[in-house]
């Protein structure tokens, strides 16, 4: 099996489990927005999107794009941290 095939196989197994990741982001956005006493409409205006897009993000209805998350983080006076961490070491034949 080629390296690309192994990666595709691994991704096929991971995708259904991504819900927890997006749910955690949604909770953080919602909590921070409330801490700052902003409505969804106000956050949407600050980030050049719609209130319904913010509602979908907060409900976990749709994974946000990175550029959208960057604008939201900026509006919420937060840093956005995205990190890739290897699951395997170089010699691993997974």
LINQUINOR-V846209 format. One line per field, one symbol per residue. ss: DSSP state (~ for helix, > for strand, _ for the rest). Layout:
ss->???
This chain:
ss->__~~~~~~~~~~~~~~~~~~~~~~~~~~~~~~~~~____~~~~~~~____~~~~~~~~~______~~~~~~~~~~___________________
